[in-house]
Amino acid sequence: MLAAGGAAAAPDTAEEADDPVITMLRERGLLAEPIADHAPQVVSQVRDAASDLVMSAMNFLGVPYRLGGDSAREGFDCSGFTRHVFELSFGLVLPRRAEQQANGAGLVRVARSELRPGDLVFFNTMRRAFSHVGIYVGDGKFIHAPRAGAEVRIEDMRQTYWTRRFDGARRVEPPGQSVMR
């Protein structure tokens, strides 16, 4: 399982030592145990089609929160962060606000049970639907710019706080492919 902190473990095999995804996860303290201890699906999720987006998002871990922020230099708020990452990764310019992103053209609804890395995940954190957004990274975790005084970080969506506030998820629909509406 991915972890939000901890010491990086040494690779178990030469293959793991040469794998840039595993190396980056270890360097960020997100993969503490040997890969053999992880469900193979976790690493394969990070490598799937959205892995570039997830890897791009992880490059911003530790960037401070700033209300209205949309750059690594000045800081991010939640929707500024997702907007920046999607533009960098896909060239897709998302709307500026979380609720606008939830209803944006080109994004389709995704069931929680169907989440894949790179999906946008939305939460009700201000007593209104879609008031917060992050990017799903796999294994029940998401990356986001949480609040004033905090930094971009990874959290577990299975924590009670996030489970109670989950509003839904959206995915960029590949051309010619339909996802649950």
C-alpha positions in Angstrom: 0.0 0.0 0.0 1.2 3.5 -0.7 2.1 5.5 2.4 2.0 9.2 3.0 5.3 9.2 4.7 8.1 7.1 6.1 11.6 6.0 5.2 12.3 4.8 1.7 13.2 1.1 1.5 15.9 -0.3 -0.7 14.9 -2.0 -3.8 14.6 -5.8 -3.6 15.6 -6.6 -7.1 17.7 -5.0 -9.9 14.4 -4.6 -11.8 12.9 -2.5 -9.0 16.1 -0.4 -8.8 15.8 0.5 -12.5 12.1 1.3 -12.4 11.6 5.1 -12.4 8.1 4.8 -11.1 9.1 2.7 -8.1 12.2 4.9 -7.5 10.1 8.1 -7.5 7.5 6.6 -5.1 10.3 5.5 -2.8 12.0 8.9 -2.9 8.7 10.6 -2.0 8.3 8.2 0.9 5.1 6.8 -0.7 6.4 3.2 -1.0 8.1 2.0 2.1 7.9 -1.8 1.9 9.5 -4.0 -0.7 7.4 -4.1 -3.9 6.7 -7.8 -3.3 4.7 -6.8 -0.3 2.4 -4.7 -2.4 -0.6 -5.8 -4.4 0.7 -5.8 -8.0 -2.3 -3.7 -9.0 -1.0 -0.7 -7.0 2.1 -0.3 -9.1 0.3 -1.2 -12.4 -2.3 1.5 -11.6 0.5 4.1 -11.3 1.8 2.9 -14.7 -1.6 3.0 -16.5 -2.5 5.6 -19.1 -3.0 8.3 -16.4 0.4 7.7 -14.8 2.0 10.8 -16.5 -0.7 13.0 -14.9 -0.3 11.4 -11.5 3.5 11.7 -11.7 3.1 15.3 -12.7 0.8 15.9 -9.8 3.3 14.3 -7.4 6.0 16.8 -8.5 4.0 19.4 -6.6 4.0 17.7 -3.3 4.9 20.2 -0.6 3.8 23.3 -2.6 2.0 25.6 -0.2 -1.8 26.3 -0.4 -2.8 29.7 -1.5 -6.4 30.8 -2.0 -6.9 31.6 -5.7 -3.4 30.1 -6.4 -2.7 28.3 -9.7 1.1 28.0 -9.9 3.9 26.2 -8.1 5.7 29.5 -7.6 2.9 31.2 -5.7 1.0 28.2 -4.4 -2.2 26.4 -5.3 -5.8 26.1 -4.1 -7.5 22.9 -4.8 -9.0 23.7 -8.2 -5.9 25.7 -9.3 -3.9 22.6 -8.6 -6.0 20.3 -10.7 -6.3 22.8 -13.4 -2.6 23.3 -13.6 -1.8 19.5 -13.6 -4.4 18.7 -16.3 -3.2 21.5 -18.5 0.4 20.4 -18.1 -0.4 16.7 -18.7 -3.2 16.7 -21.2 -3.3 20.3 -22.5 -6.8 20.4 -21.2 -7.8 23.7 -19.5 -10.3 22.9 -16.8 -12.7 25.5 -15.5 -11.3 27.5 -12.6 -13.7 26.4 -9.8 -14.2 22.9 -8.4 -17.9 22.8 -9.0 -17.3 24.1 -12.6 -14.8 21.3 -13.1 -17.3 18.7 -11.9 -19.7 19.9 -14.6 -17.1 20.6 -17.2 -17.4 19.5 -20.9 -15.3 16.4 -21.8 -15.5 15.0 -18.3 -17.7 12.0 -17.5 -19.0 10.7 -14.2 -17.2 7.7 -12.6 -18.5 5.5 -9.9 -16.3 5.3 -6.8 -15.8 1.6 -7.4 -14.4 2.4 -10.9 -11.8 5.0 -9.9 -8.5 5.0 -11.8 -5.4 7.1 -11.3 -5.9 10.5 -12.9 -9.6 10.8 -12.1 -10.8 14.0 -10.5 -12.4 13.3 -7.1 -14.8 15.8 -5.6 -15.9 16.5 -2.0 -18.3 18.7 0.0 -16.1 20.4 2.4 -17.9 23.8 2.7 -21.5 22.6 3.0 -22.0 22.7 -0.7 -21.6 20.1 -3.4 -18.3 20.0 -5.3 -16.5 22.5 -3.1 -13.2 20.6 -3.1 -11.3 18.7 -5.8 -8.2 16.4 -6.0 -6.7 13.8 -8.2 -7.0 10.1 -7.5 -3.6 8.4 -7.4 -4.7 4.8 -6.7 -5.0 2.5 -3.7 -7.8 4.7 -2.2 -5.6 7.8 -2.1 -5.8 11.2 -3.7 -3.5 14.2 -4.0 -4.8 17.8 -3.4 -4.1 21.2 -2.1 -6.1 21.0 1.2 -6.4 24.4 3.0 -4.7 27.5 4.2 -1.5 26.7 6.2 -1.1 23.3 4.5 0.7 22.0 1.4 -0.1 19.8 -1.5 -0.2 16.3 -0.1 -1.6 12.8 -0.5 -4.5 11.6 1.7 -6.5 8.4 2.1 -10.1 8.8 0.8 -11.1 6.0 3.1 -10.7 8.2 6.2 -14.0 9.0 7.7 -13.7 12.7 7.0 -13.3 12.1 3.2 -15.7 9.2 3.0 -18.6 11.3 4.4 -17.8 14.2 2.1 -17.2 12.4 -1.2 -19.4 13.9 -3.9 -18.3 12.0 -7.0 -15.6 11.6 -9.6 -14.9 12.6 -13.2 -12.7 11.3 -15.9 -11.4 12.7 -19.1 -13.2 10.6 -21.7 -10.9 9.3 -24.4 -12.2 10.0 -27.9 -14.7 7.3 -29.1 -15.0 5.7 -25.7 -17.9 6.0 -23.4 -17.7 5.8 -19.6 -20.6 5.6 -17.1 -22.7 8.7 -17.3 
